[in-house]
Amino acid sequence: MPEENSPNILLDQNVPYAVKTWLQAQRSSWTVRHVKDLGFEGQSDDFLYRWAQQEKAIVITFDEDFADSRLYPLGQHHGVIRLRIWPMTIEQTTEALDRLLRQLPSEEWVESLIIIDNQKIRVRKL
């Protein structure tokens, strides 16, 4: 049974599906969904954004549009984690998320824009 404060995560279609399996192995109490699981492949960013807000899900994505505060203002979303890593491999993605898991409690992810690159993690909150 999921813990009450466990995050609800939505992995965008540009995040390798294998990352879902890895993340669930790291945090088995979390709800982790991939766009592919929901049949949302090819849906617009706006559609995914609205679904994530309705479900109180934190979006993990490589899509830079989700980090644009003009499109998705801070304080108006449940949380966005923007991956800016290169190369965009499964190994680099899981390494970046592993750094996030180790360095920032998931409670801090809510209503934040988190940008992860190969060197650092930046957190923006209202």
Short mmCIF file of the C-alpha atoms (twelve columns), coordinates in Angstrom:
data_MODEL
# 
_entry.id   MODEL 
# 
loop_
_atom_site.group_PDB 
_atom_site.id 
_atom_site.type_symbol 
_atom_site.label_atom_id 
_atom_site.label_alt_id 
_atom_site.label_comp_id 
_atom_site.label_asym_id 
_atom_site.label_seq_id 
_atom_site.Cartn_x 
_atom_site.Cartn_y 
_atom_site.Cartn_z 
_atom_site.pdbx_PDB_model_num 
ATOM 1   C CA . MET A 1   0.000  0.000  0.000   1 
ATOM 2   C CA . PRO A 2   1.467  3.406  -0.965  1 
ATOM 3   C CA . GLU A 3   2.567  5.749  1.764   1 
ATOM 4   C CA . GLU A 4   0.358  8.822  2.193   1 
ATOM 5   C CA . ASN A 5   3.110  11.238 1.150   1 
ATOM 6   C CA . SER A 6   4.443  9.092  -1.683  1 
ATOM 7   C CA . PRO A 7   4.804  10.998 -4.932  1 
ATOM 8   C CA . ASN A 8   2.720  10.306 -7.971  1 
ATOM 9   C CA . ILE A 9   5.072  10.362 -10.973 1 
ATOM 10  C CA . LEU A 10  4.322  10.709 -14.697 1 
ATOM 11  C CA . LEU A 11  7.193  9.866  -17.047 1 
ATOM 12  C CA . ASP A 12  6.883  11.662 -20.376 1 
ATOM 13  C CA . GLN A 13  7.133  9.677  -23.602 1 
ATOM 14  C CA . ASN A 14  10.681 10.953 -24.200 1 
ATOM 15  C CA . VAL A 15  11.893 9.239  -21.007 1 
ATOM 16  C CA . PRO A 16  13.011 5.663  -21.747 1 
ATOM 17  C CA . TYR A 17  10.428 3.146  -20.531 1 
ATOM 18  C CA . ALA A 18  13.137 1.204  -18.675 1 
ATOM 19  C CA . VAL A 19  13.457 4.203  -16.324 1 
ATOM 20  C CA . LYS A 20  9.983  3.396  -14.981 1 
ATOM 21  C CA . THR A 21  11.110 -0.095 -13.945 1 
ATOM 22  C CA . TRP A 22  14.276 1.319  -12.377 1 
ATOM 23  C CA . LEU A 23  12.416 4.039  -10.449 1 
ATOM 24  C CA . GLN A 24  9.826  1.585  -9.142  1 
ATOM 25  C CA . ALA A 25  12.637 -0.675 -7.938  1 
ATOM 26  C CA . GLN A 26  14.170 2.280  -6.074  1 
ATOM 27  C CA . ARG A 27  10.873 3.481  -4.535  1 
ATOM 28  C CA . SER A 28  8.347  0.643  -4.524  1 
ATOM 29  C CA . SER A 29  5.734  2.627  -2.578  1 
ATOM 30  C CA . TRP A 30  5.532  5.338  -5.252  1 
ATOM 31  C CA . THR A 31  3.006  5.467  -8.072  1 
ATOM 32  C CA . VAL A 32  5.076  5.668  -11.266 1 
ATOM 33  C CA . ARG A 33  3.324  5.786  -14.620 1 
ATOM 34  C CA . HIS A 34  4.746  6.164  -18.096 1 
ATOM 35  C CA . VAL A 35  2.792  7.928  -20.847 1 
ATOM 36  C CA . LYS A 36  2.920  4.598  -22.721 1 
ATOM 37  C CA . ASP A 37  1.059  2.824  -19.863 1 
ATOM 38  C CA . LEU A 38  -1.783 5.315  -20.096 1 
ATOM 39  C CA . GLY A 39  -2.114 5.237  -23.880 1 
ATOM 40  C CA . PHE A 40  -1.117 8.905  -24.038 1 
ATOM 41  C CA . GLU A 41  1.665  8.562  -26.620 1 
ATOM 42  C CA . GLY A 42  1.502  11.459 -29.071 1 
ATOM 43  C CA . GLN A 43  -0.672 13.587 -26.793 1 
ATOM 44  C CA . SER A 44  0.184  17.275 -26.497 1 
ATOM 45  C CA . ASP A 45  2.161  18.772 -23.626 1 
ATOM 46  C CA . ASP A 46  -0.988 20.647 -22.578 1 
ATOM 47  C CA . PHE A 47  -2.948 17.396 -22.387 1 
ATOM 48  C CA . LEU A 48  -0.232 15.739 -20.267 1 
ATOM 49  C CA . TYR A 49  0.066  18.839 -18.086 1 
ATOM 50  C CA . ARG A 50  -3.695 18.936 -17.407 1 
ATOM 51  C CA . TRP A 51  -3.758 15.194 -16.661 1 
ATOM 52  C CA . ALA A 52  -0.790 15.548 -14.289 1 
ATOM 53  C CA . GLN A 53  -2.464 18.397 -12.414 1 
ATOM 54  C CA . GLN A 54  -5.710 16.471 -12.097 1 
ATOM 55  C CA . GLU A 55  -3.812 13.443 -10.765 1 
ATOM 56  C CA . LYS A 56  -1.390 15.549 -8.656  1 
ATOM 57  C CA . ALA A 57  1.480  13.968 -10.552 1 
ATOM 58  C CA . ILE A 58  5.021  15.255 -10.897 1 
ATOM 59  C CA . VAL A 59  6.098  15.196 -14.551 1 
ATOM 60  C CA . ILE A 60  9.580  13.910 -15.397 1 
ATOM 61  C CA . THR A 61  10.574 14.924 -18.917 1 
ATOM 62  C CA . PHE A 62  13.337 15.862 -21.339 1 
ATOM 63  C CA . ASP A 63  10.950 18.384 -22.931 1 
ATOM 64  C CA . GLU A 64  12.209 21.925 -22.379 1 
ATOM 65  C CA . ASP A 65  8.699  23.369 -22.817 1 
ATOM 66  C CA . PHE A 66  7.712  22.017 -19.395 1 
ATOM 67  C CA . ALA A 67  10.457 24.191 -17.860 1 
ATOM 68  C CA . ASP A 68  9.081  27.347 -19.516 1 
ATOM 69  C CA . SER A 69  7.411  29.354 -16.757 1 
ATOM 70  C CA . ARG A 70  5.445  31.338 -19.357 1 
ATOM 71  C CA . LEU A 71  3.700  28.128 -20.403 1 
ATOM 72  C CA . TYR A 72  3.656  26.343 -17.050 1 
ATOM 73  C CA . PRO A 73  4.038  28.926 -14.241 1 
ATOM 74  C CA . LEU A 74  5.566  27.975 -10.919 1 
ATOM 75  C CA . GLY A 75  2.911  27.531 -8.274  1 
ATOM 76  C CA . GLN A 76  0.388  26.366 -10.841 1 
ATOM 77  C CA . HIS A 77  1.675  22.839 -11.340 1 
ATOM 78  C CA . HIS A 78  2.225  19.924 -9.014  1 
ATOM 79  C CA . GLY A 79  5.866  19.605 -10.030 1 
ATOM 80  C CA . VAL A 80  8.131  19.271 -13.067 1 
ATOM 81  C CA . ILE A 81  11.507 17.570 -13.274 1 
ATOM 82  C CA . ARG A 82  13.299 18.608 -16.465 1 
ATOM 83  C CA . LEU A 83  16.194 16.390 -17.488 1 
ATOM 84  C CA . ARG A 84  18.973 18.253 -19.334 1 
ATOM 85  C CA . ILE A 85  21.477 15.451 -19.518 1 
ATOM 86  C CA . TRP A 86  23.604 14.206 -22.361 1 
ATOM 87  C CA . PRO A 87  23.740 11.609 -23.682 1 
ATOM 88  C CA . MET A 88  20.058 10.810 -23.144 1 
ATOM 89  C CA . THR A 89  20.687 7.143  -22.372 1 
ATOM 90  C CA . ILE A 90  18.939 4.956  -19.839 1 
ATOM 91  C CA . GLU A 91  22.165 4.877  -17.788 1 
ATOM 92  C CA . GLN A 92  22.585 8.667  -17.751 1 
ATOM 93  C CA . THR A 93  18.901 9.156  -16.964 1 
ATOM 94  C CA . THR A 94  18.906 6.754  -14.029 1 
ATOM 95  C CA . GLU A 95  22.185 8.253  -12.767 1 
ATOM 96  C CA . ALA A 96  20.640 11.737 -12.840 1 
ATOM 97  C CA . LEU A 97  17.504 10.568 -11.047 1 
ATOM 98  C CA . ASP A 98  19.621 8.664  -8.530  1 
ATOM 99  C CA . ARG A 99  21.412 11.922 -7.692  1 
ATOM 100 C CA . LEU A 100 18.028 13.567 -7.224  1 
ATOM 101 C CA . LEU A 101 16.799 10.764 -4.945  1 
ATOM 102 C CA . ARG A 102 19.948 11.048 -2.816  1 
ATOM 103 C CA . GLN A 103 20.137 14.856 -2.666  1 
ATOM 104 C CA . LEU A 104 16.573 16.128 -2.445  1 
ATOM 105 C CA . PRO A 105 13.683 14.657 -0.434  1 
ATOM 106 C CA . SER A 106 10.628 13.998 -2.575  1 
ATOM 107 C CA . GLU A 107 8.558  16.405 -0.449  1 
ATOM 108 C CA . GLU A 108 10.697 19.175 -1.989  1 
ATOM 109 C CA . TRP A 109 9.670  18.132 -5.497  1 
ATOM 110 C CA . VAL A 110 6.056  19.226 -5.048  1 
ATOM 111 C CA . GLU A 111 5.232  22.530 -6.776  1 
ATOM 112 C CA . SER A 112 8.879  22.839 -7.840  1 
ATOM 113 C CA . LEU A 113 10.618 23.080 -11.156 1 
ATOM 114 C CA . ILE A 114 13.708 20.907 -10.863 1 
ATOM 115 C CA . ILE A 115 16.302 20.974 -13.618 1 
ATOM 116 C CA . ILE A 116 18.914 18.229 -13.613 1 
ATOM 117 C CA . ASP A 117 21.963 18.433 -15.835 1 
ATOM 118 C CA . ASN A 118 25.131 16.338 -15.889 1 
ATOM 119 C CA . GLN A 119 26.698 18.419 -13.096 1 
ATOM 120 C CA . LYS A 120 24.032 19.870 -10.813 1 
ATOM 121 C CA . ILE A 121 20.437 19.996 -9.689  1 
ATOM 122 C CA . ARG A 122 18.624 23.332 -9.626  1 
ATOM 123 C CA . VAL A 123 15.360 23.792 -7.766  1 
ATOM 124 C CA . ARG A 124 12.956 26.643 -8.432  1 
ATOM 125 C CA . LYS A 125 9.982  27.289 -6.166  1 
ATOM 126 C CA . LEU A 126 7.636  30.214 -5.751  1 
# 
